[in-house]
Amino acid sequence: MDVSRVVMGLAVVSGIWLFDRNHHNGLNTYMAEKLSSGRTIAAVTTFHAAGYAQYGKRFLETFDAHWPVDVTLHIYCEDITPVETSPRIFKYNLLAQIPQLAAFKARHKNIEAHNGICEDGEYEYRMDAVRFAHKVFALSHCALAIKKDADVLFWIDADTVTFKNIPVGLFDQVMPDGCYTSYLGRGKTYPECGFVGYDLNHPAHDEFMTFWRQLYLDDSLFELPEWHDGFVYDLIRRTFEDQGKFKSHDIAANVQLSGHPFVNSVLGNFMDHLKGDKRKEAGESFAEDFIKTTAD
């Protein structure tokens, strides 16, 4: 199969994935007041019923308690309608709002390899396309739908706990002007994508989001070596950067390399990301997750 044709303009040159420059292509809204940066901020996440019970309810409560009051939150819910109410929190039925996701899941739900099940029966999250498709579809849908009502959109995983009031200046720090996207880098490997920012007004925004979503719409995702959101986001980001389409900001650039850059970055002063089953069970990140500094 011709990979360059199937992957909507991707081509393999000397083993490096490159994009073709020629490839381009109704939610509730709430106009937030301008923040100190002059930009309006929104956040988006998704969870299912079990996730809501385990961590989503806490996420919503701590978000509403500690995030600036002018920041809106869009949540895409599967099999659950949260009871929490707030004028700045908007809830959507994930599969009803995004039928393309429902179609993707229907096509691949019975294909073990596309659900991370290897030939030996072991689970490999890097190949669980169905699991991570929820995140990609929710993000791209929101990012393309709310452009008239927000300037910057942050994806935040729903297993995040906010424990301290977030100053509006933090958003300028983690999403500086002149950058399209910000992320938590981990050196040469793919970034942690529990918190990622996007400039909705950037000229490359529609192309970036449309391209990412298209990989799932035509199943060309499966031509890539890994199928989780972190790998695919990083692949597209680096390719767009190499083509000069935008600049990015690594939130963890000045942090010692860590498997948990979220809590070791400036974000860790205000939030904890309970990634993985063990942290969720414990209700917090572990002491060994935090990098010891000289001052410590």
Backbone torsions as a table, in degrees:
resi	resn	phi	psi	omega
1	MET	NA	139.8	-178.3
2	ASP	-78.5	103.3	-176.2
3	VAL	-61.7	-38.9	-178.1
4	SER	-63.8	-28.5	178.0
5	ARG	-81.3	-43.7	-175.0
6	VAL	-68.0	-37.6	-172.7
7	VAL	-92.2	33.7	169.0
8	MET	48.3	53.9	175.2
9	GLY	100.0	-6.2	173.8
10	LEU	-75.4	144.3	175.5
11	ALA	-137.9	151.8	178.1
12	VAL	-103.6	117.6	179.8
13	VAL	-123.5	114.0	-178.6
14	SER	53.4	37.8	177.2
15	GLY	80.6	2.7	-178.8
16	ILE	-109.7	130.4	179.2
17	TRP	-76.9	129.0	179.5
18	LEU	-128.7	151.9	176.6
19	PHE	-95.1	149.7	171.5
20	ASP	-83.2	122.5	-178.3
21	ARG	-60.4	-22.6	-175.7
22	ASN	-80.9	-10.9	-179.2
23	HIS	-77.2	121.4	-179.9
24	HIS	-155.2	145.4	175.1
25	ASN	-157.8	NA	NA
26	GLY	NA	108.1	177.7
27	LEU	-97.4	161.5	167.3
28	ASN	-64.6	139.3	-179.9
29	THR	-128.6	156.4	-176.5
30	TYR	-148.8	110.9	-176.6
31	MET	-78.1	105.9	-179.4
32	ALA	-75.8	156.6	174.7
33	GLU	-71.4	159.8	-179.9
34	LYS	-70.1	139.2	174.9
35	LEU	-85.9	-177.4	-176.0
36	SER	-60.6	-28.3	-179.9
37	SER	-78.7	-10.3	-175.1
38	GLY	86.7	1.4	-179.3
39	ARG	-109.2	144.9	174.3
40	THR	-90.5	142.9	-172.4
41	ILE	-119.9	138.9	173.5
42	ALA	-135.7	160.0	177.4
43	ALA	-132.3	156.8	-178.7
44	VAL	-143.0	147.7	175.8
45	THR	-156.8	178.7	176.9
46	THR	-149.6	152.5	172.9
47	PHE	-161.4	160.1	175.9
48	HIS	-103.5	-176.8	-174.3
49	ALA	-60.0	-45.9	-179.9
50	ALA	-65.0	-38.6	178.5
51	GLY	-65.6	-37.7	177.5
52	TYR	-60.9	-44.4	-178.4
53	ALA	-66.8	-38.9	-175.1
54	GLN	-79.4	-41.0	-175.3
55	TYR	-144.8	-23.1	-173.8
56	GLY	-64.8	-39.4	179.7
57	LYS	-61.6	-44.1	178.6
58	ARG	-65.0	-39.0	177.5
59	PHE	-57.9	-49.2	-177.9
60	LEU	-62.7	-44.1	-178.1
61	GLU	-64.4	-42.9	-177.7
62	THR	-76.7	-30.3	174.1
63	PHE	-61.7	-51.4	-175.9
64	ASP	-65.6	-27.4	-178.6
65	ALA	-80.1	-29.9	-168.1
66	HIS	-122.9	-14.9	178.1
67	TRP	-82.9	151.3	178.0
68	PRO	-52.3	141.2	-172.7
69	VAL	-65.1	-18.2	-178.5
70	ASP	-87.8	-2.1	179.9
71	VAL	-90.7	125.9	177.9
72	THR	-92.0	155.0	178.9
73	LEU	-127.1	129.8	177.8
74	HIS	-113.0	121.0	-178.8
75	ILE	-118.7	130.5	178.3
76	TYR	-102.8	112.8	-170.9
77	CYS	-107.1	141.3	176.9
78	GLU	-118.7	119.9	177.6
79	ASP	63.7	24.8	179.8
80	ILE	-158.9	142.8	170.5
81	THR	-122.4	103.9	-177.6
82	PRO	-56.5	144.9	-179.1
83	VAL	-85.1	-16.8	-179.0
84	GLU	-60.3	137.2	178.7
85	THR	-123.8	139.5	177.1
86	SER	-162.0	139.5	-178.9
87	PRO	-64.6	-12.0	-179.2
88	ARG	-110.8	7.8	177.0
89	ILE	-112.8	120.8	-178.0
90	PHE	-113.0	136.3	-174.2
91	LYS	-117.2	138.4	179.9
92	TYR	-133.3	144.4	172.5
93	ASN	-75.6	110.5	-171.0
94	LEU	-53.9	-53.5	-174.2
95	LEU	-75.2	-31.5	177.4
96	ALA	-72.8	-37.2	-179.1
97	GLN	-73.3	-31.5	-175.7
98	ILE	-127.7	80.8	-178.9
99	PRO	-63.0	-22.0	178.0
100	GLN	-64.4	-33.6	175.9
101	LEU	-67.9	-43.5	178.2
102	ALA	-58.8	-39.8	179.3
103	ALA	-67.6	-40.5	178.5
104	PHE	-62.0	-45.0	179.9
105	LYS	-64.3	-39.5	179.7
106	ALA	-63.8	-37.8	-179.3
107	ARG	-68.7	-30.7	-168.1
108	HIS	-118.6	-1.4	-174.5
109	LYS	-63.4	-27.8	-177.8
110	ASN	-100.6	9.2	177.2
111	ILE	-101.9	104.1	-173.5
112	GLU	-56.9	-41.6	-177.4
113	ALA	-60.6	-30.7	-178.9
114	HIS	-85.0	-2.9	175.2
115	ASN	-112.5	19.1	174.6
116	GLY	83.7	8.9	180.0
117	ILE	-92.3	115.2	-177.9
118	CYS	-79.4	171.9	-178.1
119	GLU	-61.1	-29.4	179.6
120	ASP	-85.9	4.6	178.4
121	GLY	88.0	-5.9	179.7
122	GLU	-79.8	153.7	179.7
123	TYR	-92.0	135.7	177.2
124	GLU	-131.6	107.6	-174.2
125	TYR	-62.5	-27.6	-178.7
126	ARG	-62.5	-19.9	-178.2
127	MET	-110.7	13.5	-179.0
128	ASP	-90.6	79.9	-176.7
129	ALA	-64.8	-39.0	-177.1
130	VAL	-65.1	-43.8	-179.5
131	ARG	-58.6	-48.3	-173.9
132	PHE	-84.4	-8.7	177.5
133	ALA	-64.7	-32.6	179.2
134	HIS	-56.1	-44.9	-177.8
135	LYS	-65.7	-45.3	-177.1
136	VAL	-65.7	-44.1	-179.4
137	PHE	-68.0	-42.0	178.9
138	ALA	-63.1	-45.9	-180.0
139	LEU	-61.8	-52.2	-175.7
140	SER	-65.1	-38.0	178.4
141	HIS	-61.5	-49.9	-179.3
142	CYS	-65.6	-43.2	-175.9
143	ALA	-63.4	-28.7	179.2
144	LEU	-91.8	-18.0	-174.4
145	ALA	-92.5	-27.6	-171.6
146	ILE	-106.7	17.3	-174.8
147	LYS	-59.2	-28.0	-179.1
148	LYS	-80.0	-11.1	-173.7
149	ASP	-118.0	-2.3	178.3
150	ALA	-152.2	154.1	178.2
151	ASP	-100.1	-35.0	-178.4
152	VAL	-130.6	135.9	178.0
153	LEU	-120.4	130.3	175.5
154	PHE	-109.8	126.1	166.8
155	TRP	-81.0	134.4	175.2
156	ILE	-137.4	126.2	179.3
157	ASP	-62.2	143.8	-175.5
158	ALA	-75.6	-6.0	174.2
159	ASP	-93.6	33.7	178.4
160	THR	-107.0	139.5	178.0
161	VAL	-116.0	126.6	175.2
162	THR	-98.3	122.4	-174.0
163	PHE	-116.1	-0.6	-177.7
164	LYS	-146.9	144.6	-180.0
165	ASN	-58.1	130.7	-178.1
166	ILE	-91.8	123.4	176.7
167	PRO	-75.4	146.9	-178.0
168	VAL	-61.3	-26.8	-179.5
169	GLY	-65.5	-18.7	179.8
170	LEU	-61.3	-36.1	-176.2
171	PHE	-67.7	-34.1	174.8
172	ASP	-66.9	-33.3	-179.0
173	GLN	-71.0	-42.4	-176.0
174	VAL	-89.7	-13.0	178.1
175	MET	-138.1	74.2	-176.6
176	PRO	-68.8	153.3	176.0
177	ASP	-57.4	146.7	177.3
178	GLY	93.4	-6.5	178.9
179	CYS	-111.9	143.4	176.0
180	TYR	-82.7	-41.7	-174.4
181	THR	-138.3	150.7	175.8
182	SER	-128.4	148.2	-171.9
183	TYR	-153.2	170.7	178.6
184	LEU	-102.8	96.2	-175.4
185	GLY	-73.3	152.3	176.6
186	ARG	-133.9	50.0	178.8
187	GLY	72.7	-132.2	-174.2
188	LYS	-83.2	-11.5	178.6
189	THR	-89.6	176.4	-179.4
190	TYR	-66.4	152.6	-176.4
191	PRO	-76.4	165.8	167.7
192	GLU	-78.6	128.0	-175.4
193	CYS	-109.9	29.6	175.2
194	GLY	-74.9	-14.2	177.7
195	PHE	-150.6	113.4	-177.7
196	VAL	-140.1	135.2	-179.6
197	GLY	-107.8	152.2	179.6
198	TYR	-139.9	134.5	174.4
199	ASP	-86.6	106.5	-175.0
200	LEU	-69.0	-15.2	-179.6
201	ASN	-96.1	-1.8	-177.5
202	HIS	-68.6	140.9	-178.8
203	PRO	-57.4	-26.1	-177.7
204	ALA	-92.1	0.2	-172.4
205	HIS	-60.5	-53.2	-177.4
206	ASP	-60.4	-41.6	-179.2
207	GLU	-63.7	-43.8	-179.2
208	PHE	-60.8	-51.8	-176.8
209	MET	-67.9	-39.8	179.9
210	THR	-65.6	-41.1	179.0
211	PHE	-62.9	-47.6	-178.7
212	TRP	-58.4	-48.1	-179.5
213	ARG	-63.6	-37.0	-177.2
214	GLN	-61.8	-30.4	178.2
215	LEU	-58.4	-29.7	179.5
216	TYR	-89.6	-32.7	-178.4
217	LEU	-66.4	-37.3	-179.0
218	ASP	-108.7	9.9	177.2
219	ASP	64.3	14.2	177.4
220	SER	-70.5	-10.4	172.8
221	LEU	-50.5	-36.3	-172.6
222	PHE	-75.4	-1.0	172.0
223	GLU	-85.7	-8.4	-179.9
224	LEU	-88.1	157.5	-177.0
225	PRO	-73.5	-23.4	176.0
226	GLU	-138.3	154.2	-169.5
227	TRP	-122.9	9.6	178.7
228	HIS	-88.9	160.8	-171.4
229	ASP	-63.2	-36.0	-178.3
230	GLY	-61.5	-44.6	-179.8
231	PHE	-67.1	-46.4	-175.3
232	VAL	-68.1	-42.9	176.2
233	TYR	-56.3	-47.8	-176.5
234	ASP	-65.4	-38.0	178.4
235	LEU	-62.1	-48.4	-179.6
236	ILE	-67.0	-43.7	-179.5
237	ARG	-58.4	-49.6	-178.6
238	ARG	-63.9	-37.2	-179.8
239	THR	-67.1	-45.4	177.3
240	PHE	-62.1	-39.8	178.1
241	GLU	-62.6	-44.9	-179.7
242	ASP	-61.1	-28.9	179.3
243	GLN	-87.8	2.2	177.3
244	GLY	75.4	20.1	-176.3
245	LYS	-81.4	-26.0	175.6
246	PHE	-166.1	170.5	173.2
247	LYS	-111.7	153.7	179.5
248	SER	-121.3	163.8	177.8
249	HIS	-124.7	124.6	176.8
250	ASP	-90.4	108.0	-178.3
251	ILE	-61.8	-29.5	-176.8
252	ALA	-102.1	21.3	-175.0
253	ALA	-59.2	-34.9	-177.0
254	ASN	-99.5	14.8	-180.0
255	VAL	-102.6	137.5	175.7
256	GLN	-56.3	139.9	-177.5
257	LEU	-51.5	132.9	-175.2
258	SER	-151.6	152.2	174.5
259	GLY	-76.6	-8.5	-178.4
260	HIS	-133.5	66.3	-176.1
261	PRO	-65.0	-24.6	-178.7
262	PHE	-53.8	-56.4	-173.5
263	VAL	-74.8	-17.4	179.4
264	ASN	-94.2	-4.9	176.2
265	SER	-92.2	-177.0	177.8
266	VAL	-60.0	-25.4	178.5
267	LEU	-61.9	-31.8	-178.0
268	GLY	-66.3	-11.6	175.1
269	ASN	-74.6	-14.8	-174.0
270	PHE	-129.3	-23.6	-173.5
271	MET	-137.6	156.9	173.6
272	ASP	-125.1	133.0	178.9
273	HIS	-104.8	114.0	-176.5
274	LEU	-89.5	58.6	-177.2
275	LYS	-73.1	139.6	-179.3
276	GLY	87.7	153.3	-176.0
277	ASP	-62.9	-38.5	-175.1
278	LYS	-66.3	-40.6	178.7
279	ARG	-69.1	-36.3	177.6
280	LYS	-63.4	-41.8	179.2
281	GLU	-65.2	-38.0	-179.8
282	ALA	-76.2	-24.6	-179.1
283	GLY	84.0	5.9	179.6
284	GLU	-167.5	163.8	174.9
285	SER	-71.9	161.3	-175.9
286	PHE	-90.3	157.0	-179.3
287	ALA	-56.9	-37.0	-178.5
288	GLU	-71.6	-11.0	176.6
289	ASP	-72.0	-24.6	-174.1
290	PHE	-91.3	129.5	-179.2
291	ILE	-74.5	129.7	177.7
292	LYS	-76.4	133.0	177.0
293	THR	-105.4	169.0	179.8
294	THR	-58.8	-37.1	-179.4
295	ALA	-65.3	-27.5	-180.0
296	ASP	-71.1	NA	NA
